[in-house]
Amino acid sequence: MKLVLAIVSNDDSAMVSTALTKEGFHVTKLATTGGFLMAGNTTFLTGTDDDKVDKVIEIIAAQSSKRTQIVPSTTTVDVGMYSSFPVEVTVGGSTIFVLNVERYEKV
């Protein structure tokens, strides 16, 4: 048995959750924050059999796409002066961890 831990953007959260449950996977959602932009994320926990891990990853990858976003950036120009200019960064996608489960109980 495996535990799939997937961190996805809040923008993709509903689509990932719907797709996983539609395929019969049980999912726990956690609200999380982190990354370069300190933006909201959703962390999904899904327990599954070893032979179904690739299917879970395939579903998550299909529903969480990378995209670019323009964000303001601040730089110091001179003595105490700041300048703001837009910077294009890549956001979205998913980070997925697969962990071995030694014991599983549902009580």
N, CA, C and O atoms as CSV, one atom per row, in Angstrom:
chain,resi,resn,atom,element,x,y,z
A,1,MET,N,N,0.849,-1.178,0.000
A,1,MET,CA,C,0.000,0.000,0.000
A,1,MET,C,C,0.886,1.230,0.000
A,1,MET,O,O,1.977,1.227,0.570
A,2,LYS,N,N,0.400,2.292,-0.652
A,2,LYS,CA,C,1.149,3.543,-0.765
A,2,LYS,C,C,0.277,4.718,-0.322
A,2,LYS,O,O,-0.952,4.661,-0.365
A,3,LEU,N,N,0.957,5.783,0.105
A,3,LEU,CA,C,0.307,7.053,0.391
A,3,LEU,C,C,0.837,8.044,-0.623
A,3,LEU,O,O,2.038,8.305,-0.682
A,4,VAL,N,N,-0.068,8.597,-1.424
A,4,VAL,CA,C,0.303,9.612,-2.406
A,4,VAL,C,C,-0.030,10.965,-1.789
A,4,VAL,O,O,-1.179,11.243,-1.447
A,5,LEU,N,N,0.990,11.794,-1.654
A,5,LEU,CA,C,0.854,13.124,-1.086
A,5,LEU,C,C,1.128,14.093,-2.232
A,5,LEU,O,O,2.240,14.134,-2.758
A,6,ALA,N,N,0.116,14.875,-2.622
A,6,ALA,CA,C,0.253,15.770,-3.767
A,6,ALA,C,C,-0.083,17.198,-3.364
A,6,ALA,O,O,-1.131,17.460,-2.774
A,7,ILE,N,N,0.818,18.113,-3.688
A,7,ILE,CA,C,0.609,19.532,-3.409
A,7,ILE,C,C,0.283,20.206,-4.728
A,7,ILE,O,O,1.087,20.182,-5.660
A,8,VAL,N,N,-0.906,20.813,-4.806
A,8,VAL,CA,C,-1.343,21.472,-6.042
A,8,VAL,C,C,-1.828,22.887,-5.724
A,8,VAL,O,O,-2.143,23.210,-4.579
A,9,SER,N,N,-1.879,23.702,-6.742
A,9,SER,CA,C,-2.376,25.065,-6.594
A,9,SER,C,C,-3.850,25.058,-6.237
A,9,SER,O,O,-4.591,24.178,-6.674
A,10,ASN,N,N,-4.285,26.035,-5.443
A,10,ASN,CA,C,-5.713,26.158,-5.135
A,10,ASN,C,C,-6.552,26.301,-6.399
A,10,ASN,O,O,-7.711,25.886,-6.431
A,11,ASP,N,N,-5.965,26.890,-7.439
A,11,ASP,CA,C,-6.695,27.056,-8.705
A,11,ASP,C,C,-7.077,25.715,-9.324
A,11,ASP,O,O,-8.078,25.631,-10.035
A,12,ASP,N,N,-6.301,24.673,-9.068
A,12,ASP,CA,C,-6.543,23.353,-9.647
A,12,ASP,C,C,-7.204,22.380,-8.668
A,12,ASP,O,O,-7.552,21.261,-9.045
A,13,SER,N,N,-7.373,22.797,-7.433
A,13,SER,CA,C,-7.830,21.916,-6.364
A,13,SER,C,C,-9.163,21.229,-6.662
A,13,SER,O,O,-9.280,20.014,-6.504
A,14,ALA,N,N,-10.143,21.978,-7.082
A,14,ALA,CA,C,-11.477,21.397,-7.321
A,14,ALA,C,C,-11.441,20.355,-8.434
A,14,ALA,O,O,-12.078,19.307,-8.328
A,15,MET,N,N,-10.701,20.641,-9.492
A,15,MET,CA,C,-10.636,19.696,-10.615
A,15,MET,C,C,-9.921,18.412,-10.215
A,15,MET,O,O,-10.340,17.323,-10.608
A,16,VAL,N,N,-8.839,18.527,-9.434
A,16,VAL,CA,C,-8.110,17.338,-8.975
A,16,VAL,C,C,-9.002,16.498,-8.069
A,16,VAL,O,O,-9.097,15.282,-8.237
A,17,SER,N,N,-9.653,17.148,-7.112
A,17,SER,CA,C,-10.517,16.445,-6.171
A,17,SER,C,C,-11.651,15.717,-6.893
A,17,SER,O,O,-11.929,14.551,-6.609
A,18,THR,N,N,-12.297,16.403,-7.818
A,18,THR,CA,C,-13.404,15.806,-8.567
A,18,THR,C,C,-12.940,14.618,-9.392
A,18,THR,O,O,-13.596,13.576,-9.408
A,19,ALA,N,N,-11.812,14.769,-10.076
A,19,ALA,CA,C,-11.306,13.688,-10.932
A,19,ALA,C,C,-10.905,12.461,-10.120
A,19,ALA,O,O,-11.176,11.332,-10.529
A,20,LEU,N,N,-10.265,12.672,-8.978
A,20,LEU,CA,C,-9.859,11.535,-8.146
A,20,LEU,C,C,-11.067,10.794,-7.574
A,20,LEU,O,O,-11.119,9.564,-7.619
A,21,THR,N,N,-12.032,11.532,-7.041
A,21,THR,CA,C,-13.204,10.871,-6.457
A,21,THR,C,C,-14.058,10.207,-7.534
A,21,THR,O,O,-14.673,9.171,-7.284
A,22,LYS,N,N,-14.100,10.789,-8.719
A,22,LYS,CA,C,-14.853,10.185,-9.832
A,22,LYS,C,C,-14.274,8.820,-10.204
A,22,LYS,O,O,-15.002,7.919,-10.620
A,23,GLU,N,N,-12.947,8.677,-10.048
A,23,GLU,CA,C,-12.286,7.400,-10.351
A,23,GLU,C,C,-12.284,6.439,-9.162
A,23,GLU,O,O,-11.704,5.355,-9.244
A,24,GLY,N,N,-12.933,6.831,-8.050
A,24,GLY,CA,C,-13.087,5.937,-6.916
A,24,GLY,C,C,-12.001,6.024,-5.854
A,24,GLY,O,O,-11.946,5.174,-4.965
A,25,PHE,N,N,-11.142,7.025,-5.926
A,25,PHE,CA,C,-10.101,7.185,-4.913
A,25,PHE,C,C,-10.623,8.040,-3.765
A,25,PHE,O,O,-11.316,9.033,-3.982
A,26,HIS,N,N,-10.280,7.642,-2.539
A,26,HIS,CA,C,-10.643,8.412,-1.352
A,26,HIS,C,C,-9.559,9.457,-1.127
A,26,HIS,O,O,-8.367,9.149,-1.150
A,27,VAL,N,N,-9.983,10.689,-0.910
A,27,VAL,CA,C,-9.036,11.800,-0.838
A,27,VAL,C,C,-9.289,12.632,0.410
A,27,VAL,O,O,-10.431,12.927,0.762
A,28,THR,N,N,-8.193,13.006,1.071
A,28,THR,CA,C,-8.260,13.977,2.167
A,28,THR,C,C,-7.562,15.238,1.678
A,28,THR,O,O,-6.443,15.180,1.167
A,29,LYS,N,N,-8.235,16.391,1.838
A,29,LYS,CA,C,-7.686,17.667,1.400
A,29,LYS,C,C,-7.248,18.493,2.606
A,29,LYS,O,O,-7.968,18.598,3.599
A,30,LEU,N,N,-6.057,19.077,2.502
A,30,LEU,CA,C,-5.547,19.963,3.537
A,30,LEU,C,C,-5.208,21.308,2.902
A,30,LEU,O,O,-4.584,21.352,1.842
A,31,ALA,N,N,-5.612,22.402,3.541
A,31,ALA,CA,C,-5.243,23.733,3.072
A,31,ALA,C,C,-3.810,24.008,3.515
A,31,ALA,O,O,-3.499,23.915,4.702
A,32,THR,N,N,-2.937,24.346,2.570
A,32,THR,CA,C,-1.539,24.598,2.883
A,32,THR,C,C,-1.069,25.873,2.185
A,32,THR,O,O,-1.718,26.371,1.265
A,33,THR,N,N,0.056,26.381,2.633
A,33,THR,CA,C,0.647,27.576,2.037
A,33,THR,C,C,2.142,27.356,1.908
A,33,THR,O,O,2.766,26.730,2.766
A,34,GLY,N,N,2.707,27.870,0.840
A,34,GLY,CA,C,4.153,27.745,0.700
A,34,GLY,C,C,4.607,28.082,-0.692
A,34,GLY,O,O,3.824,28.530,-1.529
A,35,GLY,N,N,5.860,27.865,-0.929
A,35,GLY,CA,C,6.425,28.126,-2.235
A,35,GLY,C,C,6.917,29.549,-2.380
A,35,GLY,O,O,6.850,30.352,-1.450
A,36,PHE,N,N,7.405,29.837,-3.550
A,36,PHE,CA,C,8.008,31.119,-3.866
A,36,PHE,C,C,7.059,32.296,-3.638
A,36,PHE,O,O,7.470,33.325,-3.102
A,37,LEU,N,N,5.807,32.156,-4.036
A,37,LEU,CA,C,4.851,33.254,-3.918
A,37,LEU,C,C,4.072,33.220,-2.615
A,37,LEU,O,O,3.236,34.094,-2.381
A,38,MET,N,N,4.322,32.233,-1.759
A,38,MET,CA,C,3.574,32.053,-0.518
A,38,MET,C,C,2.069,32.029,-0.802
A,38,MET,O,O,1.270,32.555,-0.027
A,39,ALA,N,N,1.707,31.426,-1.901
A,39,ALA,CA,C,0.311,31.350,-2.321
A,39,ALA,C,C,-0.356,30.124,-1.714
A,39,ALA,O,O,0.315,29.184,-1.290
A,40,GLY,N,N,-1.677,30.146,-1.678
A,40,GLY,CA,C,-2.427,29.020,-1.141
A,40,GLY,C,C,-2.304,27.790,-2.018
A,40,GLY,O,O,-2.357,27.876,-3.245
A,41,ASN,N,N,-2.141,26.656,-1.380
A,41,ASN,CA,C,-2.077,25.364,-2.049
A,41,ASN,C,C,-3.076,24.430,-1.382
A,41,ASN,O,O,-3.612,24.725,-0.314
A,42,THR,N,N,-3.310,23.322,-2.020
A,42,THR,CA,C,-4.069,22.244,-1.414
A,42,THR,C,C,-3.188,21.007,-1.432
A,42,THR,O,O,-2.608,20.669,-2.464
A,43,THR,N,N,-3.085,20.336,-0.303
A,43,THR,CA,C,-2.337,19.083,-0.228
A,43,THR,C,C,-3.343,17.946,-0.148
A,43,THR,O,O,-4.206,17.918,0.729
A,44,PHE,N,N,-3.216,17.012,-1.077
A,44,PHE,CA,C,-4.108,15.850,-1.132
A,44,PHE,C,C,-3.380,14.638,-0.562
A,44,PHE,O,O,-2.212,14.405,-0.871
A,45,LEU,N,N,-4.072,13.875,0.265
A,45,LEU,CA,C,-3.568,12.605,0.787
A,45,LEU,C,C,-4.469,11.503,0.234
A,45,LEU,O,O,-5.684,11.523,0.431
A,46,THR,N,N,-3.859,10.545,-0.458
A,46,THR,CA,C,-4.623,9.453,-1.055
A,46,THR,C,C,-3.911,8.139,-0.772
A,46,THR,O,O,-2.770,7.944,-1.192
A,47,GLY,N,N,-4.572,7.249,-0.072
A,47,GLY,CA,C,-4.042,5.913,0.153
A,47,GLY,C,C,-4.532,4.997,-0.952
A,47,GLY,O,O,-5.717,5.007,-1.286
A,48,THR,N,N,-3.634,4.203,-1.525
A,48,THR,CA,C,-4.037,3.320,-2.618
A,48,THR,C,C,-3.116,2.106,-2.706
A,48,THR,O,O,-2.034,2.088,-2.119
A,49,ASP,N,N,-3.550,1.120,-3.428
A,49,ASP,CA,C,-2.735,-0.067,-3.672
A,49,ASP,C,C,-1.567,0.299,-4.591
A,49,ASP,O,O,-1.649,1.242,-5.378
A,50,ASP,N,N,-0.488,-0.460,-4.475
A,50,ASP,CA,C,0.725,-0.190,-5.247
A,50,ASP,C,C,0.447,-0.088,-6.750
A,50,ASP,O,O,0.997,0.779,-7.429
A,51,ASP,N,N,-0.403,-0.972,-7.261
A,51,ASP,CA,C,-0.649,-1.004,-8.708
A,51,ASP,C,C,-1.519,0.153,-9.210
A,51,ASP,O,O,-1.686,0.305,-10.420
A,52,LYS,N,N,-2.076,0.969,-8.310
A,52,LYS,CA,C,-2.918,2.094,-8.723
A,52,LYS,C,C,-2.233,3.452,-8.568
A,52,LYS,O,O,-2.831,4.486,-8.866
A,53,VAL,N,N,-0.985,3.454,-8.107
A,53,VAL,CA,C,-0.257,4.716,-7.887
A,53,VAL,C,C,-0.099,5.492,-9.195
A,53,VAL,O,O,-0.313,6.704,-9.221
A,54,ASP,N,N,0.268,4.816,-10.267
A,54,ASP,CA,C,0.455,5.504,-11.549
A,54,ASP,C,C,-0.834,6.164,-12.026
A,54,ASP,O,O,-0.794,7.246,-12.612
A,55,LYS,N,N,-1.977,5.525,-11.781
A,55,LYS,CA,C,-3.268,6.111,-12.165
A,55,LYS,C,C,-3.537,7.383,-11.367
A,55,LYS,O,O,-4.001,8.375,-11.929
A,56,VAL,N,N,-3.256,7.370,-10.072
A,56,VAL,CA,C,-3.454,8.561,-9.228
A,56,VAL,C,C,-2.581,9.701,-9.739
A,56,VAL,O,O,-3.051,10.831,-9.878
A,57,ILE,N,N,-1.317,9.410,-10.018
A,57,ILE,CA,C,-0.401,10.442,-10.508
A,57,ILE,C,C,-0.855,10.966,-11.865
A,57,ILE,O,O,-0.780,12.168,-12.122
A,58,GLU,N,N,-1.319,10.086,-12.724
A,58,GLU,CA,C,-1.814,10.489,-14.041
A,58,GLU,C,C,-2.995,11.457,-13.920
A,58,GLU,O,O,-3.055,12.453,-14.641
A,59,ILE,N,N,-3.922,11.172,-13.022
A,59,ILE,CA,C,-5.095,12.036,-12.810
A,59,ILE,C,C,-4.665,13.401,-12.284
A,59,ILE,O,O,-5.124,14.434,-12.770
A,60,ILE,N,N,-3.783,13.398,-11.291
A,60,ILE,CA,C,-3.329,14.669,-10.707
A,60,ILE,C,C,-2.608,15.510,-11.756
A,60,ILE,O,O,-2.858,16.710,-11.872
A,61,ALA,N,N,-1.718,14.885,-12.518
A,61,ALA,CA,C,-0.959,15.609,-13.546
A,61,ALA,C,C,-1.873,16.187,-14.622
A,61,ALA,O,O,-1.638,17.294,-15.107
A,62,ALA,N,N,-2.905,15.450,-14.995
A,62,ALA,CA,C,-3.817,15.926,-16.038
A,62,ALA,C,C,-4.649,17.121,-15.587
A,62,ALA,O,O,-5.069,17.937,-16.408
A,63,GLN,N,N,-4.887,17.224,-14.278
A,63,GLN,CA,C,-5.761,18.282,-13.756
A,63,GLN,C,C,-5.010,19.463,-13.144
A,63,GLN,O,O,-5.641,20.440,-12.740
A,64,SER,N,N,-3.694,19.399,-13.066
A,64,SER,CA,C,-2.921,20.489,-12.458
A,64,SER,C,C,-1.827,20.931,-13.423
A,64,SER,O,O,-0.736,20.361,-13.453
A,65,SER,N,N,-2.137,21.947,-14.202
A,65,SER,CA,C,-1.220,22.381,-15.249
A,65,SER,C,C,-0.338,23.542,-14.802
A,65,SER,O,O,-0.739,24.368,-13.981
A,66,LYS,N,N,0.872,23.588,-15.359
A,66,LYS,CA,C,1.763,24.723,-15.121
A,66,LYS,C,C,1.337,25.857,-16.042
A,66,LYS,O,O,0.880,25.622,-17.161
A,67,ARG,N,N,1.490,27.086,-15.567
A,67,ARG,CA,C,1.179,28.265,-16.363
A,67,ARG,C,C,2.037,29.418,-15.872
A,67,ARG,O,O,2.642,29.333,-14.803
A,68,THR,N,N,2.093,30.478,-16.633
A,68,THR,CA,C,2.877,31.633,-16.213
A,68,THR,C,C,1.962,32.698,-15.645
A,68,THR,O,O,0.787,32.793,-16.001
A,69,GLN,N,N,2.528,33.496,-14.751
A,69,GLN,CA,C,1.772,34.554,-14.086
A,69,GLN,C,C,2.704,35.746,-13.907
A,69,GLN,O,O,3.891,35.578,-13.628
A,70,ILE,N,N,2.169,36.935,-14.067
A,70,ILE,CA,C,2.936,38.153,-13.858
A,70,ILE,C,C,2.739,38.598,-12.410
A,70,ILE,O,O,1.611,38.764,-11.948
A,71,VAL,N,N,3.863,38.789,-11.698
A,71,VAL,CA,C,3.802,39.232,-10.300
A,71,VAL,C,C,4.705,40.444,-10.131
A,71,VAL,O,O,5.712,40.572,-10.827
A,72,PRO,N,N,4.353,41.330,-9.214
A,72,PRO,CA,C,5.225,42.489,-8.979
A,72,PRO,C,C,6.497,42.069,-8.252
A,72,PRO,O,O,6.481,41.170,-7.411
A,73,SER,N,N,7.583,42.724,-8.585
A,73,SER,CA,C,8.859,42.479,-7.929
A,73,SER,C,C,9.449,43.820,-7.535
A,73,SER,O,O,9.319,44.804,-8.264
A,74,THR,N,N,10.087,43.854,-6.398
A,74,THR,CA,C,10.681,45.097,-5.918
A,74,THR,C,C,12.194,44.945,-5.848
A,74,THR,O,O,12.704,43.919,-5.397
A,75,THR,N,N,12.892,45.953,-6.289
A,75,THR,CA,C,14.346,45.948,-6.218
A,75,THR,C,C,14.830,47.281,-5.650
A,75,THR,O,O,14.162,48.305,-5.797
A,76,THR,N,N,15.972,47.261,-5.013
A,76,THR,CA,C,16.555,48.486,-4.480
A,76,THR,C,C,17.374,49.153,-5.576
A,76,THR,O,O,18.269,48.535,-6.153
A,77,VAL,N,N,17.062,50.426,-5.864
A,77,VAL,CA,C,17.759,51.159,-6.909
A,77,VAL,C,C,18.977,51.861,-6.342
A,77,VAL,O,O,20.070,51.745,-6.896
A,78,ASP,N,N,18.807,52.578,-5.261
A,78,ASP,CA,C,19.904,53.347,-4.658
A,78,ASP,C,C,19.599,53.502,-3.178
A,78,ASP,O,O,18.836,52.707,-2.631
A,79,VAL,N,N,20.140,54.448,-2.546
A,79,VAL,CA,C,20.012,54.660,-1.107
A,79,VAL,C,C,18.538,54.757,-0.712
A,79,VAL,O,O,17.928,55.819,-0.835
A,80,GLY,N,N,17.974,53.657,-0.243
A,80,GLY,CA,C,16.603,53.647,0.243
A,80,GLY,C,C,15.536,53.797,-0.815
A,80,GLY,O,O,14.366,53.947,-0.462
A,81,MET,N,N,15.874,53.766,-2.100
A,81,MET,CA,C,14.869,53.902,-3.166
A,81,MET,C,C,14.513,52.511,-3.695
A,81,MET,O,O,15.378,51.654,-3.873
A,82,TYR,N,N,13.226,52.313,-3.938
A,82,TYR,CA,C,12.755,51.036,-4.442
A,82,TYR,C,C,12.049,51.238,-5.773
A,82,TYR,O,O,11.418,52.268,-6.013
A,83,SER,N,N,12.170,50.239,-6.626
A,83,SER,CA,C,11.491,50.268,-7.912
A,83,SER,C,C,10.716,48.959,-8.044
A,83,SER,O,O,11.209,47.890,-7.686
A,84,SER,N,N,9.509,49.065,-8.559
A,84,SER,CA,C,8.671,47.875,-8.740
A,84,SER,C,C,8.506,47.617,-10.233
A,84,SER,O,O,8.239,48.532,-11.012
A,85,PHE,N,N,8.669,46.351,-10.616
A,85,PHE,CA,C,8.472,45.987,-12.014
A,85,PHE,C,C,7.908,44.570,-12.063
A,85,PHE,O,O,8.169,43.761,-11.173
A,86,PRO,N,N,7.130,44.272,-13.109
A,86,PRO,CA,C,6.526,42.934,-13.192
A,86,PRO,C,C,7.541,41.877,-13.624
A,86,PRO,O,O,8.438,42.135,-14.427
A,87,VAL,N,N,7.368,40.679,-13.063
A,87,VAL,CA,C,8.213,39.537,-13.396
A,87,VAL,C,C,7.300,38.368,-13.732
A,87,VAL,O,O,6.305,38.133,-13.047
A,88,GLU,N,N,7.640,37.636,-14.787
A,88,GLU,CA,C,6.860,36.464,-15.173
A,88,GLU,C,C,7.426,35.233,-14.465
A,88,GLU,O,O,8.619,34.948,-14.568
A,89,VAL,N,N,6.562,34.498,-13.740
A,89,VAL,CA,C,6.979,33.292,-13.038
A,89,VAL,C,C,6.063,32.129,-13.427
A,89,VAL,O,O,4.924,32.332,-13.847
A,90,THR,N,N,6.577,30.926,-13.280
A,90,THR,CA,C,5.778,29.729,-13.547
A,90,THR,C,C,5.073,29.317,-12.258
A,90,THR,O,O,5.703,29.199,-11.207
A,91,VAL,N,N,3.766,29.101,-12.347
A,91,VAL,CA,C,2.976,28.661,-11.199
A,91,VAL,C,C,2.175,27.429,-11.609
A,91,VAL,O,O,2.126,27.065,-12.784
A,92,GLY,N,N,1.559,26.807,-10.636
A,92,GLY,CA,C,0.719,25.643,-10.919
A,92,GLY,C,C,1.527,24.367,-10.987
A,92,GLY,O,O,2.649,24.295,-10.486
A,93,GLY,N,N,0.949,23.377,-11.606
A,93,GLY,CA,C,1.577,22.069,-11.636
A,93,GLY,C,C,1.355,21.373,-10.300
A,93,GLY,O,O,0.480,21.761,-9.527
A,94,SER,N,N,2.128,20.373,-10.042
A,94,SER,CA,C,1.973,19.648,-8.783
A,94,SER,C,C,3.309,19.077,-8.340
A,94,SER,O,O,4.198,18.816,-9.150
A,95,THR,N,N,3.423,18.895,-7.043
A,95,THR,CA,C,4.558,18.199,-6.453
A,95,THR,C,C,3.986,16.966,-5.777
A,95,THR,O,O,3.105,17.068,-4.924
A,96,ILE,N,N,4.485,15.810,-6.159
A,96,ILE,CA,C,3.894,14.550,-5.702
A,96,ILE,C,C,4.946,13.689,-5.003
A,96,ILE,O,O,6.046,13.488,-5.516
A,97,PHE,N,N,4.583,13.188,-3.825
A,97,PHE,CA,C,5.419,12.263,-3.071
A,97,PHE,C,C,4.660,10.952,-2.947
A,97,PHE,O,O,3.450,10.950,-2.721
A,98,VAL,N,N,5.362,9.845,-3.092
A,98,VAL,CA,C,4.759,8.518,-2.893
A,98,VAL,C,C,5.517,7.855,-1.749
A,98,VAL,O,O,6.733,7.673,-1.818
A,99,LEU,N,N,4.779,7.494,-0.688
A,99,LEU,CA,C,5.385,6.930,0.516
A,99,LEU,C,C,4.864,5.519,0.765
A,99,LEU,O,O,3.701,5.216,0.500
A,100,ASN,N,N,5.732,4.673,1.273
A,100,ASN,CA,C,5.313,3.334,1.669
A,100,ASN,C,C,4.464,3.423,2.933
A,100,ASN,O,O,4.728,4.246,3.809
A,101,VAL,N,N,3.457,2.584,3.020
A,101,VAL,CA,C,2.597,2.515,4.204
A,101,VAL,C,C,2.823,1.152,4.844
A,101,VAL,O,O,2.551,0.113,4.242
A,102,GLU,N,N,3.323,1.175,6.065
A,102,GLU,CA,C,3.569,-0.077,6.770
A,102,GLU,C,C,2.294,-0.673,7.321
A,102,GLU,O,O,2.133,-1.893,7.359
A,103,ARG,N,N,1.393,0.187,7.744
A,103,ARG,CA,C,0.168,-0.294,8.357
A,103,ARG,C,C,-0.967,0.659,8.027
A,103,ARG,O,O,-0.791,1.878,8.026
A,104,TYR,N,N,-2.137,0.093,7.745
A,104,TYR,CA,C,-3.302,0.908,7.428
A,104,TYR,C,C,-4.506,0.319,8.171
A,104,TYR,O,O,-4.768,-0.882,8.093
A,105,GLU,N,N,-5.217,1.162,8.876
A,105,GLU,CA,C,-6.433,0.731,9.570
A,105,GLU,C,C,-7.521,1.752,9.332
A,105,GLU,O,O,-7.273,2.958,9.349
A,106,LYS,N,N,-8.704,1.275,9.114
A,106,LYS,CA,C,-9.869,2.151,8.996
A,106,LYS,C,C,-10.866,1.685,10.040
A,106,LYS,O,O,-11.526,0.659,9.877
A,107,VAL,N,N,-10.966,2.461,11.125
A,107,VAL,CA,C,-11.820,2.049,12.229
A,107,VAL,C,C,-12.994,2.981,12.406
A,107,VAL,O,O,-13.817,2.775,13.298
